[in-house]
Amino acid sequence: MSPSPLAEWDYFYVIVGSAAAGLTGLTFVVISLAAESERVSLLGLRTFVTPTIVHFCAVLALAAHLSAPHQTVMSLCIGLAVAGVAGIVYVGFVAAAMRGVATLYVPVGEDWTWNALIPALAYLGLLAMAIVCWRDVEGGLHGVAVISVVLLFTGLHNAWDVAVWNSIKKKDEVAAAARD
């Protein structure tokens, strides 16, 4: 019996999954700090922070799925296809929410790129890797690894963006209060 092609990816997914889990926890800290400030809209948090948690959790779920023992090509492909479709549908909801939050904050190009475009492409890529893995497991696994890192960095960027926006907003409010 030949070893599973997934066996060679164990360390990669332990590292990526652990990073995703740790970053999820740190994002909850950012949410707590933002909520304490009483300046942040819950709709805004839901629109821009929740997708960050979802992307980190998607990476964690991918790491768990790809680290599960006795994985077959079919179970691998089904898991990737389900993750890809679920992610694409979710990004559609995120894009709709971004349009709906425009009364509080008008999303700029960077917001659309990092919160809708890049995640949509990543989840579409997962769906594509489900098809690729059916024909070429090794090549598909390389694609899934790249997508996992893209989702991880997307979450990092978006968490950083929210933290910086929140701290800049606080400085602007302090400066406005000093002028009054």
PADO-908834 format. One record per atom (N, C-alpha, C, CB): residue in three letters; z, y, x. Coordinates in steps of 0.2 Angstrom, whole numbers, padded with zeros to 4 digits, always signed. Glycine has a CB too. Layout:
N
ALAZYX...
end
This chain:
180
MET+0000-0006+0004MET+0000+0000+0000MET+0000+0006+0004MET+0006+0000-0005SER-0005+0011+0003SER-0005+0017+0007SER+0000+0022+0005SER-0012+0019+0007PRO+0002+0026+0010PRO+0007+0031+0008PRO+0003+0037+0003PRO+0010+0035+0014SER+0007+0040-0001SER+0005+0045-0005SER+0002+0051-0001SER+0010+0047-0011PRO-0003+0054-0003PRO-0005+0060+0000PRO+0000+0066+0000PRO-0012+0063-0002LEU+0004+0065-0006LEU+0009+0070-0007LEU+0015+0070-0002LEU+0012+0070-0014ALA+0016+0064+0002ALA+0021+0063+0006ALA+0021+0068+0012ALA+0021+0056+0009GLU+0015+0070+0014GLU+0014+0075+0019GLU+0016+0082+0018GLU+0007+0075+0022TRP+0017+0083+0011TRP+0019+0090+0009TRP+0026+0091+0007TRP+0015+0091+0002ASP+0030+0086+0008ASP+0037+0086+0007ASP+0041+0093+0009ASP+0041+0080+0009TYR+0040+0094+0016TYR+0044+0100+0019TYR+0041+0106+0016TYR+0043+0100+0026PHE+0035+0107+0015PHE+0032+0113+0012PHE+0035+0114+0006PHE+0024+0112+0012TYR+0035+0109+0001TYR+0038+0111-0006TYR+0045+0111-0006TYR+0036+0105-0010VAL+0049+0109-0001VAL+0056+0110-0001VAL+0057+0117+0001VAL+0059+0105+0005ILE+0053+0120+0006ILE+0054+0127+0008ILE+0052+0132+0003ILE+0050+0128+0015VAL+0046+0130+0000VAL+0043+0135-0005VAL+0047+0135-0012VAL+0036+0133-0007GLY+0049+0129-0014GLY+0054+0128-0020GLY+0060+0131-0019GLY+0055+0121-0021SER+0063+0130-0013SER+0070+0134-0011SER+0069+0141-0011SER+0073+0131-0005ALA+0064+0144-0008ALA+0063+0151-0008ALA+0062+0153-0015ALA+0056+0153-0004ALA+0058+0150-0020ALA+0057+0152-0027ALA+0064+0152-0030ALA+0052+0147-0030ALA+0068+0147-0029ALA+0075+0147-0033ALA+0079+0152-0030ALA+0078+0140-0031GLY+0079+0153-0024GLY+0083+0159-0021GLY+0081+0166-0024GLY+0083+0159-0014LEU+0075+0167-0024LEU+0072+0173-0026LEU+0073+0174-0034LEU+0065+0174-0024THR+0073+0169-0037THR+0075+0169-0044THR+0082+0172-0045THR+0074+0162-0048GLY+0087+0169-0041GLY+0093+0171-0042GLY+0094+0179-0040GLY+0098+0167-0037LEU+0091+0181-0034LEU+0091+0188-0032LEU+0088+0192-0037LEU+0087+0189-0026THR+0083+0190-0041THR+0080+0194-0046THR+0085+0195-0052THR+0074+0191-0049PHE+0089+0190-0053PHE+0094+0191-0058PHE+0099+0197-0056PHE+0098+0185-0060VAL+0101+0197-0050VAL+0105+0202-0047VAL+0102+0209-0048VAL+0106+0201-0040VAL+0095+0210-0047VAL+0092+0216-0048VAL+0092+0218-0056VAL+0084+0216-0046ILE+0091+0213-0060ILE+0091+0214-0067ILE+0098+0217-0069ILE+0090+0208-0071SER+0103+0214-0066SER+0110+0216-0068SER+0112+0223-0066SER+0115+0211-0065LEU+0109+0225-0060LEU+0110+0231-0057LEU+0106+0236-0062LEU+0108+0232-0050ALA+0100+0235-0063ALA+0096+0239-0068ALA+0100+0240-0074ALA+0089+0236-0068ALA+0102+0235-0077ALA+0105+0235-0084ALA+0111+0239-0084ALA+0107+0228-0087GLU+0115+0239-0078GLU+0121+0243-0078GLU+0120+0251-0077GLU+0125+0241-0072SER+0114+0252-0075SER+0112+0259-0074SER+0111+0263-0081SER+0106+0260-0070GLU+0110+0259-0086GLU+0109+0261-0093GLU+0103+0266-0094GLU+0115+0264-0096ARG+0098+0266-0089ARG+0093+0270-0089ARG+0086+0266-0090ARG+0092+0274-0082VAL+0087+0260-0090VAL+0081+0256-0090VAL+0080+0253-0097VAL+0081+0250-0085SER+0074+0253-0099SER+0072+0251-0106SER+0072+0243-0106SER+0066+0253-0108LEU+0075+0240-0111LEU+0075+0232-0111LEU+0068+0230-0112LEU+0079+0230-0117LEU+0063+0234-0115LEU+0056+0232-0116LEU+0053+0232-0109LEU+0053+0237-0121GLY+0055+0237-0105GLY+0052+0238-0099GLY+0054+0232-0094GLY+0054+0244-0095LEU+0060+0230-0094LEU+0063+0225-0090LEU+0059+0218-0093LEU+0070+0224-0091ARG+0059+0217-0099ARG+0056+0211-0102ARG+0048+0211-0100ARG+0056+0211-0109THR+0045+0217-0100THR+0038+0217-0098THR+0037+0216-0091THR+0035+0224-0100PHE+0041+0219-0086PHE+0039+0219-0079PHE+0044+0214-0075PHE+0040+0225-0076VAL+0050+0212-0077VAL+0054+0208-0073VAL+0053+0201-0076VAL+0061+0210-0074THR+0053+0199-0082THR+0052+0193-0084THR+0047+0189-0081THR+0052+0192-0092PRO+0041+0192-0081PRO+0035+0188-0078PRO+0037+0186-0070PRO+0029+0192-0078THR+0040+0190-0067THR+0042+0189-0060THR+0046+0182-0060THR+0046+0195-0057ILE+0051+0182-0065ILE+0055+0176-0065ILE+0051+0170-0067ILE+0061+0177-0070VAL+0046+0171-0071VAL+0042+0165-0073VAL+0038+0163-0067VAL+0037+0168-0079HIS+0035+0168-0063HIS+0031+0166-0058HIS+0035+0162-0053HIS+0028+0172-0054PHE+0041+0164-0051PHE+0046+0161-0047PHE+0047+0154-0049PHE+0052+0164-0046CYS+0049+0153-0056CYS+0050+0147-0059CYS+0044+0142-0059CYS+0053+0148-0066ALA+0038+0145-0060ALA+0032+0141-0059ALA+0031+0138-0052ALA+0026+0145-0061VAL+0033+0142-0047VAL+0033+0139-0040VAL+0038+0134-0040VAL+0034+0145-0035LEU+0044+0135-0042LEU+0049+0130-0042LEU+0047+0123-0046LEU+0056+0132-0045ALA+0044+0124-0052ALA+0042+0118-0055ALA+0036+0115-0052ALA+0040+0121-0062LEU+0032+0118-0049LEU+0026+0115-0045LEU+0029+0111-0039LEU+0021+0120-0042ALA+0034+0114-0036ALA+0037+0111-0030ALA+0041+0104-0032ALA+0042+0115-0027ALA+0044+0105-0038ALA+0047+0099-0041ALA+0042+0093-0043ALA+0052+0100-0047HIS+0037+0096-0046HIS+0032+0091-0049HIS+0028+0087-0043HIS+0026+0095-0053LEU+0027+0091-0037LEU+0023+0088-0032LEU+0028+0085-0027LEU+0020+0094-0028SER+0035+0085-0028SER+0039+0081-0024SER+0042+0075-0028SER+0045+0086-0022ALA+0040+0074-0034ALA+0042+0069-0038ALA+0039+0062-0035ALA+0040+0070-0045PRO+0044+0057-0035PRO+0041+0051-0032PRO+0036+0047-0037PRO+0047+0046-0031HIS+0032+0043-0035HIS+0028+0039-0038HIS+0023+0043-0042HIS+0032+0034-0043GLN+0021+0048-0040GLN+0016+0052-0043GLN+0009+0049-0042GLN+0015+0060-0039THR+0005+0049-0047THR-0002+0046-0047THR-0007+0052-0047THR-0003+0041-0053VAL-0013+0051-0046VAL-0018+0056-0046VAL-0018+0059-0053VAL-0025+0054-0044MET-0018+0054-0058MET-0018+0057-0065MET-0012+0061-0067MET-0019+0051-0070SER-0006+0059-0065SER+0000+0063-0067SER+0000+0070-0063SER+0006+0059-0065LEU-0003+0070-0057LEU-0003+0076-0053LEU-0008+0081-0057LEU-0006+0074-0046CYS-0014+0078-0059CYS-0019+0082-0062CYS-0017+0085-0069CYS-0026+0078-0063ILE-0013+0081-0072ILE-0011+0083-0079ILE-0006+0088-0078ILE-0008+0077-0083GLY-0001+0087-0073GLY+0004+0093-0072GLY+0001+0099-0070GLY+0009+0090-0067LEU-0004+0099-0066LEU-0007+0105-0063LEU-0011+0108-0069LEU-0012+0104-0058ALA-0014+0104-0073ALA-0018+0107-0079ALA-0014+0110-0084ALA-0022+0102-0082VAL-0008+0107-0085VAL-0003+0110-0090VAL+0000+0117-0087VAL+0003+0105-0092ALA+0001+0117-0081ALA+0004+0123-0078ALA-0001+0128-0078ALA+0006+0121-0071GLY-0007+0127-0077GLY-0013+0132-0077GLY-0014+0135-0083GLY-0019+0129-0074VAL-0014+0130-0088VAL-0016+0133-0095VAL-0010+0137-0098VAL-0017+0127-0100ALA-0004+0134-0097ALA+0002+0138-0099ALA+0003+0145-0095ALA+0009+0134-0097GLY+0001+0145-0089GLY+0001+0151-0085GLY-0004+0156-0088GLY+0000+0150-0078ILE-0010+0154-0089ILE-0015+0158-0092ILE-0013+0161-0098ILE-0022+0155-0092VAL-0010+0157-0103VAL-0008+0160-0109VAL-0003+0165-0108VAL-0006+0154-0114TYR+0002+0163-0104TYR+0008+0168-0103TYR+0005+0175-0100TYR+0013+0165-0098VAL+0001+0175-0095VAL-0002+0181-0093VAL-0005+0185-0098VAL-0007+0179-0087GLY-0008+0182-0103GLY-0011+0185-0109GLY-0006+0189-0113GLY-0015+0180-0113PHE+0000+0186-0114PHE+0006+0189-0117PHE+0008+0195-0113PHE+0011+0184-0118VAL+0008+0194-0106VAL+0011+0199-0102VAL+0006+0205-0102VAL+0011+0197-0094ALA-0001+0204-0102ALA-0005+0210-0103ALA-0005+0213-0109ALA-0013+0207-0102ALA-0004+0210-0115ALA-0002+0213-0121ALA+0004+0217-0121ALA-0002+0207-0127ALA+0009+0214-0118ALA+0015+0218-0118ALA+0015+0224-0113ALA+0021+0214-0115MET+0011+0224-0108MET+0009+0230-0104MET+0006+0235-0108MET+0005+0228-0098ARG+0001+0233-0112ARG-0002+0238-0116ARG+0003+0241-0121ARG-0008+0235-0120GLY+0008+0237-0124GLY+0013+0239-0129GLY+0018+0244-0126GLY+0016+0234-0132VAL+0019+0243-0119VAL+0025+0247-0116VAL+0022+0254-0114VAL+0028+0244-0110ALA+0016+0256-0115ALA+0013+0262-0113ALA+0016+0268-0116ALA+0006+0262-0115THR+0020+0268-0121THR+0023+0274-0124THR+0029+0276-0119THR+0026+0272-0131LEU+0032+0271-0116LEU+0038+0272-0111LEU+0035+0273-0104LEU+0043+0266-0111TYR+0030+0270-0102TYR+0027+0270-0095TYR+0020+0268-0096TYR+0031+0265-0090VAL+0016+0271-0093VAL+0009+0270-0093VAL+0007+0266-0086VAL+0004+0276-0093PRO+0006+0259-0087PRO+0004+0255-0081PRO-0002+0258-0077PRO+0003+0248-0083VAL-0001+0258-0071VAL-0007+0260-0067VAL-0011+0254-0064VAL-0004+0264-0061GLY-0016+0255-0060GLY-0020+0250-0058GLY-0016+0244-0054GLY-0025+0253-0053GLU-0012+0247-0050GLU-0008+0242-0046GLU-0003+0237-0051GLU-0003+0246-0041ASP-0001+0240-0056ASP+0003+0236-0061ASP-0001+0231-0064ASP+0006+0241-0066TRP-0008+0233-0066TRP-0012+0228-0069TRP-0014+0223-0064TRP-0018+0231-0072THR-0015+0225-0058THR-0017+0220-0052THR-0012+0215-0051THR-0019+0223-0046TRP-0006+0217-0050TRP+0000+0212-0048TRP+0003+0209-0054TRP+0005+0216-0044ASN+0003+0212-0060ASN+0006+0208-0066ASN+0001+0205-0070ASN+0009+0214-0070ALA-0005+0206-0070ALA-0010+0202-0074ALA-0016+0199-0070ALA-0013+0207-0079LEU-0019+0203-0066LEU-0025+0200-0063LEU-0023+0194-0058LEU-0029+0205-0059ILE-0019+0196-0053ILE-0018+0191-0048ILE-0014+0184-0051ILE-0013+0194-0042PRO-0009+0185-0055PRO-0007+0179-0059PRO-0012+0175-0063PRO-0001+0181-0063ALA-0016+0179-0066ALA-0021+0175-0070ALA-0026+0171-0066ALA-0025+0181-0074LEU-0028+0174-0060LEU-0032+0171-0055LEU-0028+0165-0052LEU-0034+0175-0050ALA-0022+0165-0051ALA-0018+0160-0048ALA-0017+0154-0053ALA-0011+0162-0046TYR-0016+0156-0060TYR-0015+0150-0065TYR-0022+0147-0066TYR-0012+0153-0071LEU-0027+0151-0066LEU-0034+0149-0067LEU-0035+0144-0061LEU-0039+0154-0067GLY-0033+0146-0055GLY-0034+0142-0049GLY-0030+0135-0050GLY-0031+0145-0043LEU-0024+0135-0053LEU-0021+0129-0054LEU-0025+0124-0059LEU-0014+0130-0057LEU-0028+0127-0064LEU-0032+0123-0068LEU-0038+0120-0064LEU-0034+0127-0074ALA-0041+0124-0060ALA-0047+0122-0056ALA-0044+0117-0051ALA-0050+0128-0052MET-0038+0117-0048MET-0036+0112-0044MET-0034+0106-0047MET-0029+0115-0040ALA-0033+0106-0054ALA-0032+0100-0057ALA-0039+0096-0057ALA-0030+0101-0065ILE-0044+0099-0058ILE-0051+0096-0058ILE-0052+0094-0051ILE-0056+0101-0060VAL-0051+0098-0046VAL-0053+0097-0039VAL-0049+0090-0036VAL-0051+0103-0034CYS-0042+0090-0038CYS-0038+0085-0036CYS-0040+0078-0039CYS-0031+0086-0038TRP-0044+0078-0045TRP-0046+0072-0047TRP-0052+0069-0043TRP-0049+0073-0054ARG-0055+0073-0040ARG-0061+0071-0035ARG-0059+0071-0028ARG-0067+0076-0036ASP-0054+0075-0026ASP-0052+0076-0019ASP-0045+0078-0018ASP-0057+0081-0015VAL-0041+0073-0018VAL-0033+0075-0018VAL-0031+0079-0013VAL-0029+0069-0018GLU-0033+0078-0007GLU-0031+0082-0001GLU-0034+0089-0001GLU-0034+0079+0005GLY-0040+0090-0003GLY-0042+0097-0004GLY-0039+0101-0009GLY-0050+0097-0005GLY-0038+0097-0015GLY-0034+0100-0021GLY-0027+0102-0019GLY-0034+0096-0026LEU-0024+0098-0015LEU-0017+0099-0013LEU-0016+0106-0008LEU-0014+0093-0009HIS-0022+0107-0004HIS-0022+0113+0000HIS-0023+0119-0005HIS-0028+0112+0005GLY-0027+0118-0010GLY-0028+0124-0015GLY-0021+0125-0018GLY-0033+0122-0020VAL-0018+0120-0020VAL-0011+0121-0024VAL-0006+0124-0019VAL-0008+0114-0027ALA-0006+0123-0013ALA-0001+0126-0008ALA-0003+0133-0008ALA-0002+0123-0001VAL-0009+0135-0007VAL-0011+0142-0007VAL-0009+0146-0013VAL-0019+0143-0006ILE-0010+0143-0019ILE-0008+0146-0025ILE-0001+0147-0026ILE-0011+0142-0031SER+0003+0142-0024SER+0010+0142-0024SER+0013+0148-0020SER+0013+0136-0021VAL+0010+0149-0014VAL+0012+0155-0010VAL+0009+0162-0013VAL+0008+0154-0003VAL+0004+0162-0016VAL+0001+0168-0020VAL+0006+0169-0025VAL-0006+0167-0022LEU+0008+0165-0029LEU+0013+0166-0035LEU+0020+0168-0032LEU+0014+0160-0039LEU+0022+0165-0026LEU+0028+0167-0023LEU+0028+0175-0021LEU+0030+0163-0017PHE+0022+0176-0017PHE+0022+0183-0015PHE+0020+0188-0021PHE+0016+0184-0010THR+0017+0186-0026THR+0016+0190-0032THR+0023+0192-0035THR+0012+0187-0037GLY+0027+0187-0035GLY+0034+0188-0038GLY+0038+0193-0033GLY+0038+0181-0039LEU+0038+0191-0027LEU+0041+0196-0022LEU+0039+0203-0023LEU+0040+0193-0015HIS+0032+0204-0023HIS+0029+0211-0024HIS+0032+0214-0030HIS+0022+0211-0024ASN+0032+0210-0036ASN+0034+0213-0042ASN+0041+0215-0042ASN+0032+0209-0048ALA+0046+0210-0039ALA+0053+0212-0039ALA+0054+0218-0035ALA+0057+0205-0036TRP+0051+0218-0029TRP+0051+0224-0025TRP+0049+0230-0028TRP+0047+0223-0018ASP+0044+0230-0032ASP+0041+0236-0036ASP+0046+0238-0041ASP+0035+0234-0039VAL+0049+0234-0045VAL+0054+0236-0050VAL+0060+0239-0046VAL+0056+0230-0054ALA+0063+0236-0041ALA+0069+0238-0037ALA+0067+0245-0034ALA+0071+0234-0032VAL+0061+0246-0031VAL+0060+0253-0029VAL+0059+0258-0034VAL+0053+0253-0024TRP+0056+0256-0040TRP+0055+0261-0045TRP+0061+0263-0048TRP+0050+0258-0051ASN+0066+0258-0049ASN+0072+0259-0052ASN+0076+0264-0047ASN+0076+0253-0053SER+0076+0263-0040SER+0080+0267-0036SER+0077+0274-0036SER+0080+0264-0029ILE+0070+0275-0036ILE+0067+0281-0036ILE+0068+0285-0042ILE+0059+0281-0035LYS+0068+0282-0048LYS+0070+0285-0054LYS+0077+0288-0054LYS+0069+0280-0060LYS+0082+0284-0051LYS+0089+0286-0050LYS+0089+0293-0046LYS+0093+0281-0047LYS+0085+0293-0041LYS+0085+0299-0036LYS+0082+0305-0040LYS+0081+0298-0030ASP+0077+0304-0044ASP+0074+0309-0048ASP+0079+0312-0053ASP+0068+0307-0051GLU+0083+0307-0056GLU+0088+0309-0061GLU+0093+0313-0058GLU+0090+0303-0065VAL+0096+0311-0052VAL+0101+0315-0049VAL+0099+0322-0047VAL+0103+0311-0042ALA+0092+0322-0044ALA+0089+0329-0042ALA+0089+0333-0048ALA+0083+0328-0039ALA+0087+0330-0054ALA+0086+0334-0060ALA+0093+0337-0063ALA+0082+0330-0066ALA+0098+0333-0062ALA+0104+0335-0064ALA+0107+0340-0060ALA+0109+0328-0064ALA+0106+0340-0053ALA+0108+0345-0048ALA+0105+0352-0050ALA+0106+0343-0041ARG+0098+0352-0052ARG+0095+0358-0054ARG+0098+0361-0060ARG+0087+0357-0055ASP+0100+0357-0065ASP+0103+0360-0071ASP+0109+0363-0070ASP+0104+0354-0076
end
